[in-house]
Amino acid sequence: MRRCGGWLLCLCIVPSGPFCGSTRRGLAMRRWAAAGASRGSAWQQAWQEEWQQGWQSEYAGSSRWQSRRVNVPEGKESADSSESLWYFGFGANINPWKLREKRGIIPIEQVCGKLPGWQLTFNHKGGMGNIEQVGSSMLASDGPGEVHGILLYLSKHHFLRLSQMEYEYGTVEVHVNAYDGRNIAAKAFITPAEWKLPQGVPPPLRYLKLIQEGCEAMGIDASYQDWLKSVQSQKGERGPEYWAVPSRAKKPRPEQKESDNLRLPALKRFAIDGLVDIGANLGKCSAQDLAAQLVRAAAANVSHIILTGCSMKGSKDAQRICDEWSRPAARDRATQQLGAAAGFEMDQLPIVQLPMLMFTAGVHPHDAKSCNDRTVGFLESLASDSRCVAIGECGLDYDRMFSPRDVQLHWCRKQIELAMRLGMPLFLHERDRDSSKGKPLGSAADLKKILQDCNVESKKVCIHCFTGPAEDLQEYIGKGYFIGLTGFAGMKKRGAHIRQLLATGALPLQQLMIERLTLNMLVHCSVVPMTDCPFMLPDKEYLPDSLGIAGRKNEPCCMPAVCRAIAECLEVPPQKVAQVTTSNALRFFGI
């Protein structure tokens, strides 16, 4: 029993178990907060101390979570000496899609690094990754005597959340050599004895691919990537026991079922003829989900969808999707994925063909740090595909600074130079630091200087997903650039300044193209902070309930809503907006 600010708090002792610990303490904290919120700062300080002590005792007291200090020289700052700490990921957590989009872990800072004197092994239960000190085990692999991975600076909240997901691992403190020259003490997950296999086994193919793709995306040492490609794998998957993890991770979105109604008649009534979605990112959709989105887009009369390349891997994935869903076989493929009921719906409407798919090839400024001497040649090879209609998404993003400013500037210029050499349009991203974080850093001025230095033709520039100030828009329009608008224009409160620019004529229809910002782009969202991405749908008044959008992602079939929102601001018929923006898109991308 403890007295806090005049309140008596009684703590019940509950036997430990797989769902005790942080879950129990989280419930207790919320109850204390609800009971004592009006008691003032003394109460708050007391429960914060209690919470901190409890977190530390849970973190260090359990045998599974017990940490030990390894290979850290005296005088080095401990990995958990503040409210944030460094974590070293060497397995699937190297992959930014796995870490951010699937697990919701957002680092404060990140840098690649290597851990000398250790080896990557696959002797965790199920063939998952583990690290062993060289010479400390009979499991010495034929791999390099150092482990490469990603150093992530995380809040303790995010690290605890990640630890709950990786509940089969213990933690170890290691000393990592960052690629930028720093020596960083970091936490890493290590396999405890009860989960360790007596000998290493080939890792599951899917798991190994996550590591390989993550290393490529993050720019891990090329020789280490070559070694990973030589590792043998198996086609096994984790058993059901692996998914019973006490975490707060988002549940996977249900797959499209054969019994699901695609709402095609409602979408047909909602449609506006001949729309082009100039910015879609569908690379992480399952085959069924992708099929459903393309069928629903066809019902909404979206004739063309341009898949955005945001990284080397993302650009290649966009090309792959174009291959897999090329006409005329795309409709039959959709029927195979969605089942007979969906095929019947398509026949009744009828839907004869799905939208034509194209793609762009580029590296988003968030991923500029992963570029290397192979990047330009890789993008050029993709650009030789007739379905590649632009170089991008490239540009500058000074808000989160996932890549250093000088790195962004260098690779933005390289990609613009490539586009000029190939005579291709540019699909550009530009976002300055949010006003809540300080003064602007001048992303618009930097981008305009590069465009001017490279003598870029104005008719070959599209500033996509624009949400910037009126001054920047005036300069872009004055130079003759095209502007891409998203569902932000359909948000009367959050998008008020964009709606005002449309209403006052600051953004002429002749220089406008439309897109709907896909909710899959959690890492590359250029309109709002990444945590706000799930709220990028236009307001409900533009999306009737009959469409079934509420439980879905912001998909291409939402394009008519964007069109209607813009038409309302311009005080013109939606058909006029559709006609002009589609003509602009077809001409700009050379379709």
C-alpha positions as CSV (number, residue, x, y, z in Angstrom):
1,M,0.0,0.0,0.0
2,R,1.3,3.4,-0.9
3,R,0.1,7.0,-0.2
4,C,0.3,9.4,-3.2
5,G,-0.9,13.0,-2.9
6,G,-3.5,12.1,-0.2
7,W,-4.6,8.9,-2.1
8,L,-4.1,5.4,-0.9
9,L,-3.0,3.0,-3.7
10,C,-3.2,-0.7,-3.1
11,L,-1.1,-2.9,-5.3
12,C,-2.3,-6.5,-5.7
13,I,0.4,-9.1,-6.1
14,V,-0.6,-11.3,-9.1
15,P,1.3,-14.5,-10.1
16,S,3.6,-14.0,-13.1
17,G,2.6,-15.4,-16.5
18,P,2.9,-14.7,-20.2
19,F,0.4,-11.9,-20.1
20,C,1.5,-10.3,-16.8
21,G,4.2,-7.6,-16.4
22,S,3.8,-4.6,-18.6
23,T,0.2,-5.3,-19.5
24,R,-0.8,-5.5,-15.8
25,R,1.3,-2.4,-15.0
26,G,-0.3,-0.5,-17.9
27,L,-3.8,-1.2,-16.6
28,A,-2.7,-0.1,-13.1
29,M,-1.2,3.1,-14.5
30,R,-4.4,4.0,-16.4
31,R,-6.5,3.4,-13.3
32,W,-4.3,5.5,-11.1
33,A,-4.4,8.3,-13.7
34,A,-8.2,8.2,-13.9
35,A,-8.5,8.2,-10.1
36,G,-6.0,11.0,-9.4
37,A,-5.9,13.2,-12.5
38,S,-7.3,16.1,-10.5
39,R,-4.8,15.8,-7.6
40,G,-2.1,18.0,-9.1
41,S,1.6,17.7,-9.8
42,A,2.5,16.0,-6.5
43,W,0.4,13.0,-7.5
44,Q,1.8,13.0,-11.0
45,Q,5.4,13.0,-9.7
46,A,4.6,10.1,-7.4
47,W,3.1,7.8,-9.9
48,Q,5.8,8.7,-12.5
49,E,8.4,7.6,-10.0
50,E,6.4,4.4,-9.3
51,W,6.1,3.7,-13.0
52,Q,9.8,4.3,-13.6
53,Q,10.8,2.0,-10.8
54,G,8.3,-0.7,-12.0
55,W,9.6,-0.5,-15.5
56,Q,13.2,-0.9,-14.4
57,S,12.4,-3.8,-12.1
58,E,10.4,-5.6,-14.8
59,Y,13.1,-4.9,-17.4
60,A,15.9,-6.2,-15.3
61,G,14.2,-8.7,-12.9
62,S,12.8,-11.3,-15.3
63,S,15.2,-14.0,-16.3
64,R,14.2,-13.7,-19.9
65,W,14.8,-10.0,-20.0
66,Q,18.0,-9.9,-18.0
67,S,20.6,-7.8,-19.7
68,R,24.3,-8.2,-19.6
69,R,27.0,-5.8,-20.6
70,V,29.2,-7.2,-23.4
71,N,32.1,-5.6,-25.3
72,V,31.5,-2.1,-23.9
73,P,34.6,-0.2,-23.0
74,E,34.8,1.7,-19.7
75,G,33.6,5.3,-19.9
76,K,31.1,4.6,-22.7
77,E,27.6,5.9,-22.2
78,S,25.2,3.0,-21.4
79,A,22.5,2.2,-24.0
80,D,19.7,3.0,-21.5
81,S,21.1,5.9,-19.6
82,S,18.3,8.3,-20.6
83,E,14.7,8.3,-21.6
84,S,15.8,7.0,-25.0
85,L,18.2,4.2,-26.0
86,W,20.0,2.7,-28.9
87,Y,18.9,-0.6,-30.3
88,F,20.9,-2.7,-32.8
89,G,18.8,-4.7,-35.3
90,F,20.4,-7.5,-37.3
91,G,17.4,-9.6,-38.4
92,A,14.1,-8.7,-40.0
93,N,14.0,-5.5,-38.0
94,I,16.6,-4.1,-40.5
95,N,13.7,-3.9,-42.9
96,P,12.0,-0.5,-42.6
97,W,8.7,-1.9,-43.9
98,K,8.7,-4.6,-41.2
99,L,9.7,-2.2,-38.4
100,R,7.7,0.8,-39.2
101,E,4.7,-0.2,-41.3
102,K,4.0,-3.5,-39.7
103,R,5.2,-2.9,-36.2
104,G,4.7,0.8,-35.8
105,I,8.2,1.5,-34.4
106,I,9.4,4.9,-35.4
107,P,13.1,5.7,-34.6
108,I,14.3,9.1,-33.5
109,E,17.6,8.5,-35.4
110,Q,19.1,5.7,-37.4
111,V,22.4,4.8,-38.8
112,C,23.9,1.6,-40.2
113,G,26.6,-0.2,-38.2
114,K,28.7,-3.3,-37.7
115,L,29.3,-5.4,-34.6
116,P,32.9,-6.9,-34.7
117,G,33.7,-10.2,-33.0
118,W,30.2,-11.6,-33.5
119,Q,28.5,-13.7,-36.1
120,L,25.0,-14.0,-37.4
121,T,23.6,-17.5,-36.9
122,F,20.2,-19.0,-37.5
123,N,20.0,-21.2,-34.3
124,H,16.9,-19.5,-32.8
125,K,13.8,-21.7,-32.6
126,G,12.4,-22.0,-36.2
127,G,15.6,-21.0,-37.8
128,M,15.3,-17.3,-36.8
129,G,18.3,-15.1,-36.4
130,N,20.6,-14.9,-33.5
131,I,24.1,-13.5,-32.8
132,E,26.9,-15.4,-31.2
133,Q,30.4,-14.2,-30.2
134,V,33.1,-15.6,-32.4
135,G,34.5,-18.7,-30.8
136,S,31.9,-18.9,-28.0
137,S,29.9,-21.7,-29.7
138,M,30.3,-24.8,-31.8
139,L,27.9,-23.1,-34.2
140,A,30.6,-21.0,-35.9
141,S,29.2,-20.3,-39.3
142,D,31.1,-19.7,-42.5
143,G,29.9,-16.1,-42.4
144,P,31.9,-12.9,-41.7
145,G,33.3,-12.3,-38.2
146,E,31.1,-9.2,-37.8
147,V,27.4,-8.6,-37.9
148,H,26.0,-5.7,-39.9
149,G,22.7,-4.1,-39.1
150,I,20.9,-0.9,-38.3
151,L,21.3,1.2,-35.1
152,L,18.0,2.8,-34.1
153,Y,17.6,5.4,-31.4
154,L,14.3,4.6,-29.8
155,S,12.2,6.0,-27.0
156,K,12.0,3.6,-24.1
157,H,8.3,3.2,-24.8
158,H,9.0,2.0,-28.4
159,F,11.8,-0.3,-27.2
160,L,9.6,-1.9,-24.6
161,R,6.9,-2.3,-27.2
162,L,9.5,-3.9,-29.6
163,S,10.7,-6.2,-26.7
164,Q,7.2,-7.4,-26.2
165,M,7.0,-8.4,-29.8
166,E,10.3,-10.2,-29.6
167,Y,9.3,-12.0,-26.4
168,E,11.4,-15.1,-27.2
169,Y,14.6,-13.1,-27.0
170,G,16.6,-11.8,-24.1
171,T,18.7,-8.6,-24.4
172,V,22.5,-8.0,-24.5
173,E,24.4,-4.7,-24.5
174,V,26.9,-4.5,-27.3
175,H,29.3,-2.0,-28.7
176,V,28.6,-1.2,-32.4
177,N,30.8,0.7,-34.9
178,A,28.4,3.0,-36.8
179,Y,29.1,3.6,-40.4
180,D,29.5,7.4,-39.6
181,G,32.5,6.6,-37.3
182,R,30.7,6.7,-33.9
183,N,31.1,4.0,-31.3
184,I,27.6,3.3,-29.9
185,A,26.5,1.1,-26.9
186,A,23.3,-0.5,-27.9
187,K,20.8,-3.1,-26.9
188,A,20.4,-6.2,-29.1
189,F,18.2,-9.2,-28.9
190,I,19.9,-12.5,-28.2
191,T,18.5,-16.1,-27.9
192,P,18.2,-17.5,-24.4
193,A,19.1,-21.1,-23.8
194,E,15.6,-22.4,-23.8
195,W,14.9,-21.2,-27.4
196,K,18.3,-22.1,-28.8
197,L,18.7,-25.0,-31.2
198,P,21.6,-27.4,-30.8
199,Q,22.7,-26.6,-34.3
200,G,22.0,-24.0,-36.9
201,V,19.3,-24.6,-39.5
202,P,18.5,-22.9,-42.8
203,P,16.3,-19.8,-42.1
204,P,12.8,-19.6,-43.6
205,L,12.9,-18.1,-47.1
206,R,10.5,-15.3,-46.2
207,Y,12.5,-14.3,-43.1
208,L,15.8,-14.3,-45.1
209,K,14.2,-12.2,-47.8
210,L,13.1,-9.6,-45.2
211,I,16.8,-9.3,-44.0
212,Q,18.1,-9.2,-47.6
213,E,15.6,-6.5,-48.7
214,G,16.2,-4.5,-45.5
215,C,20.0,-4.5,-46.1
216,E,19.5,-3.3,-49.6
217,A,17.0,-0.6,-48.6
218,M,19.2,0.7,-45.8
219,G,22.5,0.6,-47.7
220,I,24.3,-2.1,-45.6
221,D,27.8,-3.1,-46.7
222,A,27.7,-4.7,-50.2
223,S,30.0,-7.6,-49.2
224,Y,27.7,-8.5,-46.3
225,Q,24.8,-8.4,-48.7
226,D,26.6,-10.8,-51.0
227,W,27.1,-13.2,-48.1
228,L,23.4,-13.1,-47.2
229,K,22.5,-14.0,-50.8
230,S,24.7,-17.1,-50.5
231,V,22.8,-18.3,-47.3
232,Q,20.7,-21.4,-48.0
233,S,17.0,-21.1,-46.9
234,Q,14.0,-23.3,-46.5
235,K,10.4,-22.7,-47.4
236,G,9.1,-23.3,-43.9
237,E,7.0,-20.7,-42.0
238,R,6.7,-20.0,-38.3
239,G,4.2,-22.1,-36.4
240,P,1.1,-20.7,-34.7
241,E,2.9,-20.4,-31.4
242,Y,5.0,-17.6,-32.8
243,W,2.0,-15.3,-33.3
244,A,0.7,-15.5,-29.7
245,V,2.8,-12.5,-28.8
246,P,1.6,-10.2,-26.0
247,S,2.2,-6.9,-27.9
248,R,0.2,-3.9,-29.0
249,A,1.1,-4.3,-32.6
250,K,-1.7,-3.6,-35.1
251,K,-3.6,-6.7,-36.1
252,P,-3.1,-7.6,-39.8
253,R,-5.8,-6.4,-42.0
254,P,-8.2,-9.2,-43.0
255,E,-7.8,-10.6,-46.4
256,Q,-10.5,-10.1,-49.0
257,K,-12.8,-13.1,-48.8
258,E,-14.9,-14.6,-51.5
259,S,-18.0,-13.8,-49.6
260,D,-17.1,-10.1,-49.4
261,N,-19.2,-7.7,-51.4
262,L,-17.1,-5.4,-53.5
263,R,-19.9,-2.7,-53.7
264,L,-19.3,-2.4,-57.4
265,P,-22.8,-1.0,-58.3
266,A,-22.4,1.7,-55.7
267,L,-19.0,2.6,-57.0
268,K,-20.3,2.7,-60.5
269,R,-22.9,5.3,-59.4
270,F,-20.2,7.2,-57.6
271,A,-17.9,7.3,-60.6
272,I,-16.7,10.2,-62.7
273,D,-15.5,9.3,-66.2
274,G,-11.8,8.9,-67.0
275,L,-9.7,9.6,-63.9
276,V,-5.9,9.1,-63.6
277,D,-4.4,8.3,-60.2
278,I,-0.9,9.8,-60.5
279,G,0.5,8.5,-57.2
280,A,-0.3,5.0,-55.9
281,N,1.9,2.8,-53.7
282,L,0.4,-0.7,-53.8
283,G,3.6,-2.7,-53.4
284,K,2.8,-4.1,-49.9
285,C,-0.7,-5.3,-50.7
286,S,-1.5,-9.0,-50.8
287,A,-2.5,-10.4,-54.1
288,Q,-6.2,-10.6,-53.0
289,D,-6.2,-7.0,-51.6
290,L,-4.5,-5.7,-54.7
291,A,-7.1,-7.5,-56.9
292,A,-9.9,-6.0,-54.9
293,Q,-8.5,-2.5,-55.1
294,L,-8.0,-2.7,-58.9
295,V,-11.5,-4.1,-59.5
296,R,-13.1,-1.4,-57.3
297,A,-11.0,1.3,-59.1
298,A,-12.3,0.0,-62.5
299,A,-15.9,0.3,-61.2
300,A,-15.1,3.9,-60.2
301,N,-13.9,4.6,-63.8
302,V,-10.2,5.1,-62.8
303,S,-8.6,4.4,-66.2
304,H,-4.9,4.6,-65.3
305,I,-2.9,4.1,-62.1
306,I,0.7,5.2,-61.8
307,L,2.6,3.2,-59.2
308,T,5.2,5.4,-57.3
309,G,8.7,4.1,-57.0
310,C,10.0,5.3,-53.6
311,S,13.2,3.2,-53.4
312,M,15.2,0.9,-55.5
313,K,13.2,-2.1,-54.2
314,G,9.9,-0.1,-54.4
315,S,10.6,0.8,-58.0
316,K,11.3,-2.8,-58.9
317,D,8.2,-3.9,-57.1
318,A,6.1,-1.4,-59.0
319,Q,7.5,-2.8,-62.3
320,R,6.7,-6.4,-61.0
321,I,3.1,-5.4,-60.3
322,C,2.8,-3.9,-63.8
323,D,4.0,-7.3,-65.2
324,E,1.6,-9.3,-63.1
325,W,-1.5,-7.2,-63.7
326,S,-1.0,-6.3,-67.4
327,R,-3.9,-6.3,-69.7
328,P,-5.9,-8.3,-71.0
329,A,-5.1,-11.1,-68.5
330,A,-5.6,-8.8,-65.4
331,R,-9.4,-9.3,-65.2
332,D,-9.1,-13.1,-65.2
333,R,-6.3,-12.9,-62.6
334,A,-8.6,-10.8,-60.4
335,T,-11.4,-13.5,-60.6
336,Q,-8.9,-16.2,-59.6
337,Q,-7.8,-14.2,-56.6
338,L,-11.3,-13.0,-55.4
339,G,-13.4,-16.0,-56.3
340,A,-16.6,-16.7,-58.3
341,A,-18.8,-14.3,-56.4
342,A,-16.5,-11.4,-57.3
343,G,-16.4,-12.6,-60.9
344,F,-20.2,-12.6,-61.0
345,E,-20.2,-9.0,-59.7
346,M,-17.8,-8.0,-62.4
347,D,-19.9,-9.7,-65.1
348,Q,-23.1,-7.9,-63.9
349,L,-21.7,-4.4,-64.0
350,P,-19.9,-5.2,-66.4
351,I,-16.2,-4.7,-65.9
352,V,-14.3,-5.7,-69.0
353,Q,-10.8,-4.6,-68.1
354,L,-8.9,-3.2,-65.1
355,P,-7.0,0.1,-64.9
356,M,-3.9,0.3,-67.0
357,L,-0.8,0.3,-64.7
358,M,2.4,2.3,-65.2
359,F,5.2,3.2,-62.7
360,T,7.8,5.7,-61.8
361,A,11.4,4.8,-60.9
362,G,13.1,6.8,-58.1
363,V,14.4,7.1,-54.6
364,H,12.4,9.1,-52.0
365,P,14.5,11.5,-49.9
366,H,13.8,9.4,-46.8
367,D,15.7,6.6,-48.5
368,A,18.5,8.7,-50.1
369,K,20.9,7.3,-47.5
370,S,20.5,3.9,-49.0
371,C,21.7,5.1,-52.4
372,N,25.1,3.9,-53.7
373,D,27.2,3.9,-56.9
374,R,24.7,1.4,-58.4
375,T,21.6,3.5,-57.9
376,V,21.6,5.6,-61.0
377,G,22.4,2.7,-63.3
378,F,19.6,0.7,-61.6
379,L,17.0,3.4,-62.1
380,E,18.2,3.9,-65.7
381,S,17.6,0.2,-66.4
382,L,14.1,0.5,-65.0
383,A,13.4,3.6,-67.0
384,S,14.0,1.7,-70.2
385,D,10.7,-0.1,-69.6
386,S,8.1,1.5,-71.7
387,R,5.7,1.5,-68.8
388,C,8.1,3.7,-66.7
389,V,6.6,7.2,-67.2
390,A,8.7,9.4,-64.9
391,I,11.8,9.6,-62.6
392,G,10.7,9.8,-59.0
393,E,9.5,10.1,-56.4
394,C,12.6,12.1,-55.6
395,G,13.2,15.4,-54.0
396,L,13.8,16.9,-50.5
397,D,12.2,16.2,-47.1
398,Y,13.5,18.4,-44.3
399,D,10.8,17.5,-41.7
400,R,11.9,14.1,-40.3
401,M,15.4,14.1,-41.9
402,F,15.6,10.3,-42.2
403,S,18.5,11.0,-44.6
404,P,21.0,13.8,-43.9
405,R,20.4,17.1,-45.8
406,D,23.6,16.9,-47.8
407,V,22.7,13.3,-48.8
408,Q,19.2,14.3,-49.9
409,L,20.6,17.2,-52.0
410,H,23.2,15.0,-53.7
411,W,20.8,12.2,-54.7
412,C,18.0,14.6,-55.6
413,R,20.4,16.3,-58.1
414,K,21.6,12.9,-59.4
415,Q,18.0,11.8,-60.2
416,I,17.1,15.1,-61.8
417,E,20.2,14.9,-64.0
418,L,19.2,11.3,-64.9
419,A,15.7,12.5,-65.9
420,M,17.1,15.3,-68.0
421,R,19.5,12.9,-69.8
422,L,16.7,10.5,-70.5
423,G,14.2,13.3,-71.4
424,M,11.7,12.0,-68.8
425,P,9.3,13.9,-66.5
426,L,10.1,14.4,-62.9
427,F,7.7,13.3,-60.0
428,L,9.0,15.4,-57.2
429,H,8.5,15.5,-53.4
430,E,9.2,18.7,-51.4
431,R,8.4,19.2,-47.7
432,D,9.9,21.6,-45.2
433,R,10.2,21.2,-41.5
434,D,6.9,21.4,-39.7
435,S,6.3,24.7,-37.9
436,S,5.9,22.9,-34.6
437,K,9.5,21.8,-34.8
438,G,11.1,25.2,-35.6
439,K,11.8,27.5,-38.5
440,P,11.6,26.3,-42.1
441,L,14.9,24.9,-43.4
442,G,14.3,26.0,-47.0
443,S,13.5,22.8,-48.9
444,A,11.5,24.7,-51.6
445,A,14.4,27.1,-52.2
446,D,16.9,24.2,-52.4
447,L,14.8,22.3,-54.8
448,K,14.2,25.3,-57.1
449,K,18.0,25.9,-57.2
450,I,18.7,22.3,-58.3
451,L,16.0,22.5,-61.0
452,Q,17.4,25.8,-62.2
453,D,21.0,24.5,-62.2
454,C,19.9,21.5,-64.3
455,N,17.9,23.6,-66.8
456,V,14.8,21.5,-66.3
457,E,11.9,22.3,-68.6
458,S,8.9,23.5,-66.6
459,K,6.5,21.2,-68.5
460,K,8.4,18.2,-67.1
461,V,8.0,18.9,-63.4
462,C,5.2,17.8,-61.1
463,I,5.3,18.7,-57.4
464,H,3.2,15.9,-56.1
465,C,1.0,15.9,-53.0
466,F,1.4,19.7,-52.4
467,T,0.4,21.1,-49.0
468,G,2.9,23.9,-48.7
469,P,2.5,27.7,-48.2
470,A,1.0,30.1,-50.8
471,E,4.4,31.7,-51.5
472,D,5.9,28.4,-52.7
473,L,2.8,27.6,-54.7
474,Q,3.0,31.0,-56.4
475,E,6.6,30.3,-57.5
476,Y,5.8,26.8,-58.7
477,I,2.8,28.0,-60.7
478,G,4.8,31.0,-62.1
479,K,7.4,28.6,-63.4
480,G,4.8,26.5,-65.1
481,Y,5.1,23.4,-62.9
482,F,2.3,20.9,-62.5
483,I,0.9,20.4,-59.0
484,G,-0.5,17.2,-57.6
485,L,-3.4,17.3,-55.0
486,T,-4.6,14.5,-52.8
487,G,-7.6,13.8,-50.6
488,F,-6.2,16.6,-48.4
489,A,-8.3,18.9,-50.5
490,G,-11.4,17.1,-49.3
491,M,-10.6,17.7,-45.6
492,K,-12.4,21.0,-44.7
493,K,-10.5,21.6,-41.5
494,R,-7.0,20.2,-42.0
495,G,-6.9,21.1,-45.7
496,A,-8.4,24.5,-45.3
497,H,-5.5,26.4,-46.7
498,I,-5.3,24.2,-49.8
499,R,-9.1,24.7,-50.3
500,Q,-8.6,28.5,-50.0
501,L,-5.8,28.5,-52.6
502,L,-8.2,26.7,-55.0
503,A,-11.1,29.0,-54.2
504,T,-9.0,32.1,-54.9
505,G,-7.6,30.9,-58.2
506,A,-4.1,30.5,-56.9
507,L,-4.0,27.0,-58.3
508,P,-5.3,27.0,-61.9
509,L,-7.0,23.8,-63.2
510,Q,-4.7,23.8,-66.3
511,Q,-1.7,23.0,-64.0
512,L,-3.4,20.5,-61.7
513,M,-3.3,16.7,-61.5
514,I,-5.0,14.6,-58.8
515,E,-4.0,11.6,-56.7
516,R,-5.2,9.9,-53.6
517,L,-2.5,9.4,-51.0
518,T,-2.4,5.7,-50.3
519,L,-2.4,4.7,-46.7
520,N,0.2,2.1,-47.4
521,M,2.8,5.0,-47.7
522,L,3.4,5.2,-44.0
523,V,7.1,5.9,-44.5
524,H,6.8,8.2,-47.5
525,C,3.8,10.3,-46.5
526,S,4.5,13.9,-47.6
527,V,1.3,15.6,-46.4
528,V,1.3,15.1,-42.7
529,P,3.4,13.4,-40.1
530,M,3.5,9.6,-40.6
531,T,1.3,9.0,-37.5
532,D,-1.5,11.0,-39.2
533,C,-1.5,8.9,-42.4
534,P,-4.5,6.8,-41.5
535,F,-6.7,10.0,-41.5
536,M,-6.0,11.1,-45.1
537,L,-9.3,10.1,-46.4
538,P,-11.5,13.0,-47.6
539,D,-14.3,14.0,-45.3
540,K,-17.3,11.6,-45.1
541,E,-19.6,13.9,-47.1
542,Y,-17.5,13.1,-50.2
543,L,-17.5,9.3,-49.5
544,P,-21.0,7.8,-49.2
545,D,-21.4,4.9,-46.7
546,S,-22.6,2.7,-49.5
547,L,-19.1,2.5,-50.9
548,G,-17.8,0.5,-48.0
549,I,-14.8,2.8,-47.6
550,A,-14.9,3.1,-43.8
551,G,-13.1,-0.2,-43.1
552,R,-10.8,0.0,-46.0
553,K,-7.6,1.8,-46.9
554,N,-7.7,5.0,-49.0
555,E,-7.7,3.1,-52.3
556,P,-7.8,4.3,-56.0
557,C,-11.6,4.1,-56.1
558,C,-11.6,7.2,-53.8
559,M,-10.4,9.3,-56.7
560,P,-14.0,10.7,-57.5
561,A,-14.1,12.1,-54.0
562,V,-10.9,14.0,-54.5
563,C,-12.3,15.2,-57.9
564,R,-15.6,16.4,-56.3
565,A,-13.8,18.2,-53.4
566,I,-11.6,20.2,-55.9
567,A,-14.6,20.9,-58.1
568,E,-16.5,22.3,-55.1
569,C,-13.6,24.7,-54.3
570,L,-13.2,25.8,-58.0
571,E,-17.0,26.1,-58.4
572,V,-17.0,24.0,-61.6
573,P,-18.6,20.7,-62.4
574,P,-16.7,17.6,-61.3
575,Q,-16.7,16.4,-64.9
576,K,-14.7,19.5,-65.9
577,V,-12.1,18.7,-63.2
578,A,-11.9,15.1,-64.4
579,Q,-11.6,16.1,-68.0
580,V,-8.8,18.7,-67.5
581,T,-6.7,16.8,-64.9
582,T,-6.9,13.6,-66.9
583,S,-5.8,15.4,-70.0
584,N,-2.9,17.0,-68.0
585,A,-1.8,13.7,-66.7
586,L,-1.9,11.9,-70.0
587,R,0.1,14.7,-71.6
588,F,2.6,15.0,-68.8
589,F,3.4,11.3,-68.5
590,G,3.2,10.7,-72.2
591,I,0.5,8.1,-72.0
